[in-house]
Amino acid sequence: MKNELKVIARIETDYKTKFGIPRQSGLVDLEALIVFEPEYRNDDALRGIEEFSHLWLIWNFSLAERDEWSPTVRPPRLGGNKRMGVFATRSPFRPNPIGLSSVKLLGTVKTEKGLCLRVSGADLMNGTPIYDIKPYLPYTDSHPDAVGGFADQKLNDNLKVNFPNELLMLIPENKKSALLELLSEDPRPHYISDNDRVYGFEFADFEIKFKVENNVLTVLEVAKK
């Protein structure tokens, strides 16, 4: 079919599972690599892209596809306790599971898989299919007077992170800052509050286990995967 969406690339990132991914792009400064599918590994397709500082990624919520859709969802920003219209949210559970993210372009790099894009600030899980890439234009895409609706109701969800030094030393130096940012953003679902619950997620080649009490996130274990 002429109008069929095609996967042009996939992202390689340290977010290995859905749990723990930042809720929006730009929250965590973690580098990722966009690798093009063989059909689209043409250097000419990227000619001029390094003149831009940021890009839009249009991608597929590959783990959120459903046979049916719901007109209302429970946004995490509202604690998961209030329903809003699906088109008034960024929920992945949509009639078409399409995501939109703004990322910073760090440059291009030649690999055995062709010319790839180095980006930071992505909120995509490792292997996420990408449908399109467009340049971010600051004079049209940025609206300083924009109103964010209920999303402007900033929750006090930034946590103090207690990461024991003997565990932090296990994390590669170039990934420590991003992991600390990710943990401070509170990766737990907003509707869960259990001081005794131990949470775990995969980050890079590690499994991170932690618990939260009184707005302090304490890392309990760092295990090599």
MDAnalysis code that builds the backbone (N, CA, C; Angstrom):
import MDAnalysis as mda
import numpy as np

u = mda.Universe.empty(675, n_residues=225, atom_resindex=np.repeat(np.arange(225), 3), trajectory=True)
u.add_TopologyAttr("name", ["N", "CA", "C"] * 225)
u.add_TopologyAttr("resid", np.arange(1, 226))
u.add_TopologyAttr("resname", ["MET", "LYS", "ASN", "GLU", "LEU", "LYS", "VAL", "ILE", "ALA", "ARG", "ILE", "GLU", "THR", "ASP", "TYR", "LYS", "THR", "LYS", "PHE", "GLY", "ILE", "PRO", "ARG", "GLN", "SER", "GLY", "LEU", "VAL", "ASP", "LEU", "GLU", "ALA", "LEU", "ILE", "VAL", "PHE", "GLU", "PRO", "GLU", "TYR", "ARG", "ASN", "ASP", "ASP", "ALA", "LEU", "ARG", "GLY", "ILE", "GLU", "GLU", "PHE", "SER", "HIS", "LEU", "TRP", "LEU", "ILE", "TRP", "ASN", "PHE", "SER", "LEU", "ALA", "GLU", "ARG", "ASP", "GLU", "TRP", "SER", "PRO", "THR", "VAL", "ARG", "PRO", "PRO", "ARG", "LEU", "GLY", "GLY", "ASN", "LYS", "ARG", "MET", "GLY", "VAL", "PHE", "ALA", "THR", "ARG", "SER", "PRO", "PHE", "ARG", "PRO", "ASN", "PRO", "ILE", "GLY", "LEU", "SER", "SER", "VAL", "LYS", "LEU", "LEU", "GLY", "THR", "VAL", "LYS", "THR", "GLU", "LYS", "GLY", "LEU", "CYS", "LEU", "ARG", "VAL", "SER", "GLY", "ALA", "ASP", "LEU", "MET", "ASN", "GLY", "THR", "PRO", "ILE", "TYR", "ASP", "ILE", "LYS", "PRO", "TYR", "LEU", "PRO", "TYR", "THR", "ASP", "SER", "HIS", "PRO", "ASP", "ALA", "VAL", "GLY", "GLY", "PHE", "ALA", "ASP", "GLN", "LYS", "LEU", "ASN", "ASP", "ASN", "LEU", "LYS", "VAL", "ASN", "PHE", "PRO", "ASN", "GLU", "LEU", "LEU", "MET", "LEU", "ILE", "PRO", "GLU", "ASN", "LYS", "LYS", "SER", "ALA", "LEU", "LEU", "GLU", "LEU", "LEU", "SER", "GLU", "ASP", "PRO", "ARG", "PRO", "HIS", "TYR", "ILE", "SER", "ASP", "ASN", "ASP", "ARG", "VAL", "TYR", "GLY", "PHE", "GLU", "PHE", "ALA", "ASP", "PHE", "GLU", "ILE", "LYS", "PHE", "LYS", "VAL", "GLU", "ASN", "ASN", "VAL", "LEU", "THR", "VAL", "LEU", "GLU", "VAL", "ALA", "LYS", "LYS"])
u.atoms.positions = np.array([
    [0.835, -1.202, 0.000],
    [0.000, 0.000, 0.000],
    [0.871, 1.255, 0.000],
    [0.512, 2.239, -0.820],
    [1.330, 3.434, -0.937],
    [1.386, 4.223, 0.356],
    [0.285, 4.235, 1.143],
    [0.220, 5.060, 2.342],
    [0.610, 4.308, 3.611],
    [1.132, 3.114, 3.475],
    [1.523, 2.340, 4.643],
    [2.736, 2.972, 5.321],
    [2.658, 3.087, 6.659],
    [3.795, 3.629, 7.398],
    [4.951, 2.640, 7.352],
    [6.145, 3.149, 7.137],
    [7.331, 2.308, 7.061],
    [8.260, 2.638, 8.218],
    [8.849, 1.631, 8.812],
    [9.864, 1.837, 9.843],
    [11.162, 2.206, 9.146],
    [11.656, 3.420, 9.383],
    [12.870, 3.867, 8.712],
    [14.117, 3.632, 9.565],
    [13.919, 3.509, 10.893],
    [15.078, 3.366, 11.785],
    [14.606, 2.780, 13.110],
    [15.572, 2.401, 13.916],
    [15.312, 1.963, 15.294],
    [16.347, 2.627, 16.191],
    [15.976, 2.810, 17.448],
    [16.879, 3.487, 18.368],
    [17.588, 2.476, 19.258],
    [18.848, 2.732, 19.513],
    [19.631, 1.940, 20.459],
    [19.893, 2.811, 21.679],
    [19.325, 2.390, 22.816],
    [19.397, 3.199, 24.020],
    [19.566, 2.292, 25.240],
    [19.880, 2.891, 26.374],
    [20.094, 2.121, 27.604],
    [18.796, 1.808, 28.331],
    [17.655, 2.273, 27.822],
    [16.368, 1.931, 28.423],
    [15.913, 0.594, 27.853],
    [16.093, -0.464, 28.617],
    [15.846, -1.818, 28.120],
    [14.414, -2.282, 28.329],
    [13.684, -1.680, 29.266],
    [12.298, -2.044, 29.535],
    [11.461, -0.768, 29.625],
    [10.144, -0.922, 29.532],
    [9.258, 0.237, 29.578],
    [9.327, 0.937, 30.930],
    [9.438, 0.152, 32.012],
    [9.550, 0.741, 33.343],
    [10.891, 1.473, 33.457],
    [10.837, 2.702, 33.927],
    [12.060, 3.468, 34.120],
    [12.348, 4.472, 33.016],
    [11.603, 4.423, 31.925],
    [11.826, 5.391, 30.844],
    [11.297, 6.756, 31.285],
    [11.999, 7.852, 31.005],
    [11.488, 9.178, 31.363],
    [10.097, 9.408, 30.780],
    [9.275, 10.171, 31.499],
    [7.888, 10.377, 31.067],
    [7.783, 11.288, 29.855],
    [8.799, 12.080, 29.603],
    [8.816, 12.954, 28.434],
    [10.252, 13.050, 27.929],
    [10.392, 13.437, 26.688],
    [11.735, 13.637, 26.146],
    [12.366, 14.874, 26.776],
    [13.688, 14.884, 26.828],
    [14.427, 16.040, 27.329],
    [14.637, 16.061, 28.827],
    [14.051, 15.116, 29.564],
    [14.196, 15.122, 31.020],
    [15.527, 14.548, 31.476],
    [16.054, 13.579, 30.720],
    [17.302, 12.914, 31.095],
    [18.275, 13.007, 29.935],
    [19.462, 13.512, 30.219],
    [20.470, 13.745, 29.183],
    [21.287, 12.474, 28.959],
    [20.681, 11.507, 28.277],
    [21.327, 10.226, 28.003],
    [21.507, 10.063, 26.502],
    [22.708, 9.692, 26.087],
    [22.974, 9.547, 24.653],
    [22.376, 8.254, 24.111],
    [21.878, 8.313, 22.881],
    [21.322, 7.157, 22.191],
    [21.746, 7.216, 20.724],
    [21.552, 6.117, 20.034],
    [21.967, 6.023, 18.635],
    [20.768, 5.633, 17.783],
    [20.536, 6.368, 16.709],
    [19.470, 6.035, 15.763],
    [20.106, 5.322, 14.575],
    [19.708, 4.076, 14.373],
    [20.264, 3.224, 13.319],
    [19.194, 3.012, 12.254],
    [19.506, 3.330, 11.014],
    [18.528, 3.247, 9.947],
    [18.384, 1.814, 9.439],
    [17.182, 1.490, 9.013],
    [16.921, 0.200, 8.390],
    [17.672, 0.138, 7.065],
    [18.067, -1.070, 6.619],
    [18.890, -1.203, 5.414],
    [18.371, -0.404, 4.212],
    [17.056, -0.374, 4.020],
    [16.480, 0.315, 2.868],
    [16.755, 1.814, 2.890],
    [16.980, 2.373, 4.092],
    [17.120, 3.820, 4.232],
    [18.532, 4.239, 4.638],
    [19.487, 3.329, 4.493],
    [20.886, 3.661, 4.804],
    [21.547, 4.336, 3.607],
    [21.140, 5.567, 3.417],
    [21.644, 6.368, 2.306],
    [22.127, 7.686, 2.887],
    [23.421, 7.948, 2.792],
    [23.995, 9.155, 3.382],
    [23.328, 10.423, 2.865],
    [22.863, 10.388, 1.610],
    [22.238, 11.577, 1.040],
    [20.977, 11.978, 1.796],
    [20.314, 11.006, 2.432],
    [19.080, 11.306, 3.153],
    [19.341, 12.164, 4.383],
    [20.596, 12.228, 4.837],
    [20.955, 13.015, 6.021],
    [21.744, 14.271, 5.659],
    [21.846, 14.561, 4.378],
    [22.612, 15.732, 3.957],
    [22.015, 17.003, 4.551],
    [22.812, 17.768, 5.297],
    [22.367, 19.024, 5.902],
    [21.800, 18.891, 7.295],
    [21.655, 17.674, 7.809],
    [20.977, 17.509, 9.103],
    [21.806, 18.062, 10.260],
    [23.129, 18.065, 10.121],
    [23.969, 18.545, 11.215],
    [23.915, 20.056, 11.382],
    [23.203, 20.745, 10.509],
    [22.998, 22.181, 10.678],
    [21.946, 22.479, 11.750],
    [21.219, 21.447, 12.171],
    [20.166, 21.618, 13.165],
    [20.636, 21.118, 14.532],
    [20.147, 21.758, 15.581],
    [20.540, 21.357, 16.941],
    [19.611, 20.308, 17.533],
    [18.346, 20.288, 17.089],
    [17.357, 19.373, 17.640],
    [16.518, 18.758, 16.517],
    [15.941, 17.609, 16.828],
    [15.124, 16.878, 15.857],
    [13.823, 16.441, 16.507],
    [12.802, 16.248, 15.667],
    [11.582, 15.575, 16.070],
    [11.667, 14.116, 15.639],
    [11.319, 13.206, 16.530],
    [11.207, 11.795, 16.194],
    [9.738, 11.401, 16.239],
    [9.265, 10.767, 15.182],
    [7.909, 10.226, 15.134],
    [8.051, 8.717, 15.171],
    [7.472, 8.092, 16.192],
    [7.800, 6.697, 16.449],
    [6.583, 5.895, 16.895],
    [6.783, 4.603, 17.045],
    [5.696, 3.677, 17.354],
    [5.756, 3.209, 18.805],
    [4.642, 3.366, 19.541],
    [4.523, 2.779, 20.873],
    [4.347, 1.271, 20.688],
    [5.433, 0.582, 20.422],
    [5.350, -0.819, 20.015],
    [4.818, -1.740, 21.096],
    [4.862, -1.322, 22.373],
    [4.355, -2.146, 23.463],
    [2.977, -1.692, 23.932],
    [2.366, -0.766, 23.209],
    [1.077, -0.229, 23.649],
    [-0.032, -0.468, 22.631],
    [0.211, -1.310, 21.634],
    [-0.803, -1.554, 20.619],
    [-1.937, -2.408, 21.185],
    [-3.182, -2.011, 20.898],
    [-4.361, -2.725, 21.371],
    [-5.371, -2.849, 20.234],
    [-6.248, -3.841, 20.343],
    [-7.287, -4.024, 19.334],
    [-8.382, -2.982, 19.460],
    [-8.605, -2.486, 20.682],
    [-9.636, -1.484, 20.914],
    [-9.016, -0.254, 21.569],
    [-9.726, 0.866, 21.478],
    [-9.231, 2.086, 22.088],
    [-10.265, 2.618, 23.075],
    [-9.801, 3.415, 24.016],
    [-10.679, 4.025, 25.005],
    [-10.638, 5.540, 24.835],
    [-11.783, 6.216, 24.908],
    [-11.791, 7.671, 24.749],
    [-11.184, 8.414, 25.934],
    [-11.024, 7.719, 27.070],
    [-10.421, 8.366, 28.237],
    [-9.291, 7.508, 28.777],
    [-8.315, 8.174, 29.399],
    [-7.159, 7.498, 29.998],
    [-6.857, 8.163, 31.333],
    [-5.952, 7.525, 32.101],
    [-5.555, 8.066, 33.402],
    [-4.129, 8.620, 33.314],
    [-3.954, 9.923, 33.128],
    [-2.608, 10.496, 32.979],
    [-1.785, 10.365, 34.259],
    [-0.530, 9.935, 34.164],
    [0.340, 9.893, 35.351],
    [0.488, 11.259, 36.017],
    [0.421, 12.337, 35.223],
    [0.582, 13.681, 35.775],
    [-0.482, 13.974, 36.831],
    [-1.653, 13.318, 36.722],
    [-2.729, 13.507, 37.691],
    [-2.782, 12.369, 38.686],
    [-1.677, 11.638, 38.807],
    [-1.582, 10.577, 39.786],
    [-2.262, 9.291, 39.378],
    [-2.739, 9.222, 38.146],
    [-3.393, 8.012, 37.684],
    [-4.769, 7.811, 38.286],
    [-5.336, 8.855, 38.925],
    [-6.609, 8.714, 39.625],
    [-7.748, 9.458, 38.943],
    [-7.471, 10.178, 37.870],
    [-8.493, 10.967, 37.195],
    [-8.440, 10.695, 35.707],
    [-9.596, 10.552, 35.091],
    [-9.652, 10.276, 33.660],
    [-9.742, 11.572, 32.859],
    [-9.006, 11.589, 31.744],
    [-9.053, 12.704, 30.808],
    [-9.209, 12.139, 29.409],
    [-9.629, 12.972, 28.475],
    [-9.767, 12.540, 27.094],
    [-8.423, 12.148, 26.507],
    [-8.387, 11.053, 25.773],
    [-7.123, 10.542, 25.244],
    [-6.407, 11.582, 24.391],
    [-7.171, 12.417, 23.668],
    [-6.536, 13.412, 22.801],
    [-6.081, 14.650, 23.576],
    [-6.355, 14.678, 24.876],
    [-5.848, 15.747, 25.736],
    [-4.654, 15.270, 26.543],
    [-4.110, 14.117, 26.177],
    [-2.981, 13.546, 26.904],
    [-1.933, 13.040, 25.924],
    [-0.806, 12.602, 26.499],
    [0.238, 11.959, 25.705],
    [0.314, 10.460, 26.003],
    [-0.780, 9.923, 26.453],
    [-0.837, 8.495, 26.759],
    [-0.444, 7.661, 25.540],
    [0.280, 6.554, 25.755],
    [0.621, 5.673, 24.637],
    [-0.568, 4.866, 24.130],
    [-1.648, 4.801, 24.907],
    [-2.799, 3.983, 24.530],
    [-3.781, 4.829, 23.708],
    [-3.508, 4.870, 22.400],
    [-4.223, 5.742, 21.487],
    [-4.767, 4.920, 20.318],
    [-5.703, 5.499, 19.543],
    [-6.169, 4.784, 18.358],
    [-5.015, 4.388, 17.435],
    [-4.066, 5.288, 17.253],
    [-2.828, 4.985, 16.535],
    [-1.683, 5.183, 17.520],
    [-0.957, 4.131, 17.873],
    [0.078, 4.236, 18.916],
    [1.341, 4.932, 18.415],
    [1.216, 6.251, 18.195],
    [2.318, 7.031, 17.640],
    [2.839, 8.005, 18.694],
    [4.162, 8.053, 18.851],
    [4.790, 8.964, 19.787],
    [5.535, 10.075, 19.067],
    [5.716, 11.202, 19.754],
    [6.433, 12.354, 19.209],
    [7.406, 12.839, 20.264],
    [8.690, 12.899, 19.924],
    [9.709, 13.306, 20.893],
    [10.676, 14.302, 20.259],
    [11.082, 15.264, 21.051],
    [12.114, 16.212, 20.638],
    [13.432, 15.789, 21.279],
    [14.476, 15.646, 20.468],
    [15.779, 15.228, 20.973],
    [16.862, 16.180, 20.482],
    [17.959, 16.203, 21.210],
    [19.108, 17.011, 20.810],
    [19.999, 16.192, 19.883],
    [20.398, 16.784, 18.786],
    [21.287, 16.109, 17.836],
    [22.739, 16.379, 18.233],
    [23.466, 15.310, 18.534],
    [24.875, 15.429, 18.912],
    [25.799, 15.281, 17.711],
    [25.293, 14.704, 16.624],
    [26.109, 14.540, 15.433],
    [25.807, 13.231, 14.723],
    [26.563, 12.960, 13.702],
    [26.442, 11.705, 12.965],
    [27.698, 10.862, 13.197],
    [27.556, 9.558, 13.018],
    [28.691, 8.664, 13.194],
    [28.559, 7.516, 12.200],
    [29.666, 7.174, 11.581],
    [29.677, 6.079, 10.613],
    [29.932, 4.772, 11.350],
    [29.058, 3.784, 11.154],
    [29.203, 2.483, 11.790],
    [29.082, 1.400, 10.732],
    [29.195, 0.143, 11.175],
    [29.021, -0.971, 10.248],
    [27.591, -1.051, 9.731],
    [26.673, -0.320, 10.406],
    [25.276, -0.273, 9.967],
    [24.969, 1.026, 9.225],
    [25.999, 1.657, 8.699],
    [25.807, 2.886, 7.941],
    [25.913, 4.130, 8.801],
    [25.523, 5.264, 8.231],
    [25.580, 6.534, 8.933],
    [24.429, 6.605, 9.937],
    [24.772, 6.855, 11.200],
    [23.779, 6.877, 12.283],
    [23.745, 8.254, 12.931],
    [22.676, 8.515, 13.672],
    [22.522, 9.775, 14.383],
    [22.760, 9.578, 15.873],
    [23.607, 10.409, 16.454],
    [23.807, 10.433, 17.901],
    [22.888, 11.506, 18.475],
    [22.019, 11.117, 19.407],
    [21.070, 12.057, 19.987],
    [21.081, 11.926, 21.509],
    [20.512, 12.897, 22.188],
    [20.350, 12.807, 23.639],
    [18.970, 13.318, 24.016],
    [18.494, 12.863, 25.182],
    [17.193, 13.319, 25.668],
    [16.016, 12.492, 25.199],
    [16.259, 11.351, 24.562],
    [15.152, 10.538, 24.055],
    [14.432, 9.823, 25.192],
    [13.149, 9.575, 24.984],
    [12.332, 8.831, 25.957],
    [11.789, 7.563, 25.302],
    [12.638, 6.883, 24.540],
    [12.260, 5.694, 23.791],
    [12.985, 4.477, 24.340],
    [12.292, 3.356, 24.375],
    [12.894, 2.102, 24.794],
    [13.804, 1.557, 23.698],
    [14.797, 0.812, 24.096],
    [15.727, 0.212, 23.144],
    [14.967, -0.592, 22.081],
    [15.289, -0.333, 20.812],
    [14.660, -1.053, 19.701],
    [13.390, -0.440, 19.181],
    [12.952, 0.690, 19.749],
    [11.704, 1.312, 19.312],
    [11.762, 1.677, 17.833],
    [10.736, 1.301, 17.051],
    [10.702, 1.655, 15.635],
    [10.405, 3.141, 15.437],
    [11.116, 3.762, 14.517],
    [10.938, 5.181, 14.200],
    [10.381, 5.296, 12.789],
    [9.303, 6.090, 12.660],
    [8.650, 6.268, 11.369],
    [9.226, 7.431, 10.579],
    [9.656, 8.482, 11.281],
    [10.139, 9.659, 10.567],
    [10.994, 10.513, 11.482],
    [11.833, 11.326, 10.869],
    [12.714, 12.262, 11.562],
    [12.592, 13.601, 10.859],
    [12.336, 14.648, 11.624],
    [12.192, 15.985, 11.047],
    [13.004, 16.980, 11.866],
    [13.543, 18.021, 11.241],
    [14.280, 19.025, 12.011],
    [13.347, 19.848, 12.888],
    [13.836, 20.192, 14.061],
    [13.126, 21.088, 14.983],
    [13.450, 22.520, 14.576],
    [12.401, 23.322, 14.347],
    [12.587, 24.702, 13.910],
    [12.189, 25.640, 15.047],
    [13.156, 26.308, 15.675],
    [12.848, 27.110, 16.867],
    [11.890, 28.260, 16.604],
    [11.854, 28.789, 15.394],
    [11.005, 29.951, 15.139],
    [9.545, 29.566, 14.908],
    [9.255, 28.286, 14.713],
    [7.859, 27.856, 14.570],
    [7.466, 26.804, 15.613],
    [8.402, 25.980, 16.034],
    [8.073, 24.879, 16.943],
    [8.078, 25.292, 18.408],
    [8.650, 26.443, 18.718],
    [8.717, 26.906, 20.104],
    [7.685, 28.013, 20.316],
    [6.862, 27.863, 21.350],
    [5.818, 28.848, 21.658],
    [5.927, 29.246, 23.130],
    [6.687, 30.290, 23.451],
    [6.913, 30.679, 24.856],
    [5.638, 31.007, 25.618],
    [4.577, 31.417, 24.899],
    [3.341, 31.786, 25.580],
    [2.347, 30.634, 25.635],
    [2.779, 29.425, 25.296],
    [1.870, 28.284, 25.292],
    [1.409, 27.932, 26.701],
    [0.197, 27.390, 26.802],
    [-0.379, 26.956, 28.076],
    [-0.447, 25.437, 28.078],
    [-0.001, 24.811, 29.164],
    [0.115, 23.357, 29.225],
    [-1.031, 22.621, 29.880],
    [-2.167, 23.309, 30.109],
    [-3.319, 22.626, 30.689],
    [-2.985, 21.968, 32.019],
    [-3.591, 20.800, 32.259],
    [-3.362, 20.122, 33.542],
    [-1.916, 19.673, 33.703],
    [-1.162, 19.569, 32.585],
    [0.244, 19.166, 32.664],
    [1.098, 20.246, 33.322],
    [0.570, 21.489, 33.407],
    [1.294, 22.556, 34.099],
    [1.210, 22.412, 35.614],
    [0.345, 21.519, 36.075],
    [0.222, 21.287, 37.513],
    [1.378, 20.401, 37.954],
    [2.519, 21.005, 38.120],
    [3.754, 20.279, 38.428],
    [3.629, 19.537, 39.751],
    [3.812, 18.229, 39.687],
    [3.807, 17.448, 40.913],
    [5.161, 17.547, 41.608],
    [5.139, 17.451, 42.912],
    [6.387, 17.463, 43.666],
    [6.982, 16.057, 43.655],
    [7.443, 15.644, 42.462],
    [7.847, 14.255, 42.298],
    [9.352, 14.068, 42.177],
    [10.122, 15.147, 42.260],
    [11.562, 14.978, 42.230],
    [12.043, 14.470, 43.588],
    [12.820, 13.422, 43.542],
    [13.247, 12.752, 44.749],
    [14.712, 13.029, 45.055],
    [15.047, 12.961, 46.321],
    [16.450, 12.937, 46.719],
    [16.945, 11.506, 46.540],
    [18.091, 11.342, 45.912],
    [18.598, 10.008, 45.597],
    [19.739, 9.643, 46.524],
    [19.582, 8.538, 47.214],
    [20.627, 7.978, 48.061],
    [21.215, 6.772, 47.314],
    [22.352, 6.986, 46.699],
    [22.994, 5.951, 45.880],
    [24.326, 5.614, 46.539],
    [24.377, 4.540, 47.336],
    [25.628, 4.201, 48.027],
    [26.812, 4.163, 47.073],
    [27.919, 4.732, 47.509],
    [29.075, 4.890, 46.635],
    [29.594, 3.565, 46.091],
    [29.524, 2.499, 46.917],
    [30.035, 1.210, 46.451],
    [29.178, 0.642, 45.324],
    [27.912, 1.064, 45.253],
    [27.049, 0.637, 44.154],
    [27.200, 1.566, 42.951],
    [27.315, 2.850, 43.219],
    [27.469, 3.822, 42.134],
    [28.749, 3.574, 41.346],
    [29.775, 3.079, 42.014],
    [31.048, 2.804, 41.349],
    [30.927, 1.710, 40.294],
    [29.868, 0.910, 40.358],
    [29.661, -0.155, 39.381],
    [29.150, 0.383, 38.047],
    [28.613, 1.595, 38.053],
    [28.048, 2.197, 36.847],
    [29.150, 2.915, 36.074],
    [29.239, 2.710, 34.747],
    [30.246, 3.433, 33.952],
    [30.135, 4.940, 34.142],
    [31.277, 5.601, 34.153],
    [31.332, 7.027, 34.445],
    [30.430, 7.840, 33.517],
    [30.363, 7.468, 32.223],
    [29.596, 8.259, 31.260],
    [28.080, 8.022, 31.366],
    [27.652, 7.159, 32.290],
    [26.226, 6.887, 32.445],
    [25.706, 7.265, 33.836],
    [26.602, 7.640, 34.740],
    [26.190, 7.930, 36.119],
    [25.228, 9.106, 36.191],
    [25.568, 10.201, 35.536],
    [24.748, 11.410, 35.620],
    [23.339, 11.155, 35.115],
    [23.214, 10.449, 33.976],
    [21.896, 10.170, 33.408],
    [21.075, 9.283, 34.340],
    [21.706, 8.291, 34.948],
    [20.987, 7.401, 35.857],
    [20.496, 8.163, 37.087],
    [21.328, 9.032, 37.629],
    [20.923, 9.832, 38.784],
    [19.757, 10.754, 38.428],
    [19.789, 11.346, 37.226],
    [18.678, 12.183, 36.775],
    [17.404, 11.361, 36.664],
    [17.527, 10.183, 36.085],
    [16.373, 9.309, 35.893],
    [15.737, 8.931, 37.231],
    [16.556, 8.569, 38.203],
    [16.043, 8.188, 39.513],
    [15.389, 9.374, 40.226],
    [15.966, 10.545, 40.099],
    [15.406, 11.724, 40.773],
    [14.045, 12.103, 40.213],
    [13.778, 11.725, 38.957],
    [12.481, 12.016, 38.341],
    [11.382, 11.079, 38.836],
    [11.739, 10.102, 39.658],
    [10.794, 9.140, 40.240],
    [10.169, 8.256, 39.164],
    [10.814, 7.139, 38.842],
    [10.313, 6.264, 37.782],
    [9.082, 5.458, 38.158],
    [8.649, 5.511, 39.413],
    [7.472, 4.745, 39.832],
    [6.192, 5.304, 39.203],
    [5.176, 4.462, 38.986],
    [3.852, 4.978, 38.622],
    [3.349, 5.891, 39.737],
    [2.752, 7.019, 39.370],
    [2.317, 7.990, 40.374],
    [1.223, 7.452, 41.291],
    [0.481, 6.458, 40.817],
    [-0.626, 5.961, 41.626],
    [-0.197, 4.898, 42.633],
    [1.095, 4.583, 42.688],
    [1.600, 3.602, 43.648],
    [2.453, 4.314, 44.696],
    [2.109, 4.109, 45.949],
    [2.901, 4.679, 47.040],
    [2.999, 3.624, 48.135],
    [4.102, 2.926, 48.159],
    [4.294, 1.829, 49.108],
    [5.738, 1.870, 49.580],
    [5.946, 2.287, 50.826],
    [7.305, 2.450, 51.344],
    [8.068, 1.141, 51.433],
    [7.362, 0.024, 51.473],
    [8.030, -1.266, 51.626],
    [8.292, -1.962, 50.293],
    [7.749, -1.429, 49.242],
    [7.878, -2.090, 47.936],
    [9.260, -1.850, 47.334],
    [9.859, -2.910, 46.810],
    [11.140, -2.802, 46.118],
    [10.868, -2.817, 44.616],
    [11.373, -1.801, 43.927],
    [11.195, -1.669, 42.486],
    [12.494, -2.041, 41.782],
    [12.374, -2.486, 40.546],
    [13.563, -2.813, 39.777],
    [13.351, -2.536, 38.302],
    [14.406, -2.111, 37.616],
    [14.334, -1.907, 36.170],
    [15.725, -2.068, 35.577],
    [15.748, -2.299, 34.283],
    [17.012, -2.462, 33.576],
    [17.481, -1.138, 33.005],
    [18.742, -0.857, 33.206],
    [19.368, 0.348, 32.652],
    [20.736, -0.055, 32.139],
    [20.967, 0.185, 30.848],
    [22.210, -0.258, 30.210],
    [22.372, -1.761, 30.448],
    [23.483, -2.181, 31.013],
    [23.727, -3.607, 31.253],
    [23.495, -3.988, 32.709],
    [22.674, -3.209, 33.407],
    [22.489, -3.423, 34.831],
    [21.005, -3.507, 35.196],
    [20.733, -4.188, 36.299],
    [19.412, -4.136, 36.907],
    [19.540, -3.325, 38.188],
    [18.720, -2.286, 38.286],
    [18.765, -1.376, 39.419],
    [17.555, -1.656, 40.304],
    [17.778, -1.899, 41.592],
    [16.686, -2.097, 42.532],
    [16.707, -0.979, 43.572],
    [15.503, -0.479, 43.908],
    [15.432, 0.644, 44.829],
    [14.098, 0.636, 45.574],
    [14.026, 1.451, 46.603],
    [12.766, 1.696, 47.300],
    [12.694, 3.178, 47.620],
    [11.498, 3.662, 47.910],
    [11.288, 5.089, 48.164],
    [10.539, 5.265, 49.472],
    [11.047, 6.166, 50.304],
    [10.379, 6.493, 51.557],
    [10.632, 7.954, 51.883],
    [9.538, 8.685, 52.164],
    [9.638, 10.112, 52.523],
    [10.410, 10.910, 51.475],
    [10.094, 10.684, 50.202],
    [10.701, 11.400, 49.077],
    [12.204, 11.166, 48.940],
    [12.691, 10.081, 49.508],
    [14.094, 9.692, 49.342],
    [14.130, 8.329, 48.657],
    [14.769, 8.283, 47.502],
    [14.943, 7.034, 46.768],
    [16.290, 6.446, 47.150],
    [16.275, 5.233, 47.654],
    [17.509, 4.563, 48.058],
    [17.765, 3.372, 47.145],
    [18.916, 3.370, 46.508],
    [19.307, 2.251, 45.652],
    [19.781, 1.109, 46.540],
    [19.216, -0.064, 46.322],
    [19.509, -1.236, 47.158],
    [20.478, -2.193, 46.503],
    [20.431, -2.244, 45.177],
    [21.244, -3.267, 44.487],
    [21.506, -2.824, 43.052],
    [22.708, -3.098, 42.583],
    [23.086, -2.920, 41.185],
    [23.674, -4.232, 40.710],
    [22.968, -4.904, 39.814],
    [23.399, -6.217, 39.358],
    [23.703, -6.187, 37.861],
    [24.835, -6.757, 37.499],
    [25.221, -6.850, 36.088],
    [24.324, -7.850, 35.387],
    [23.787, -7.465, 34.237],
    [22.912, -8.360, 33.478],
    [23.728, -9.262, 32.561],
])
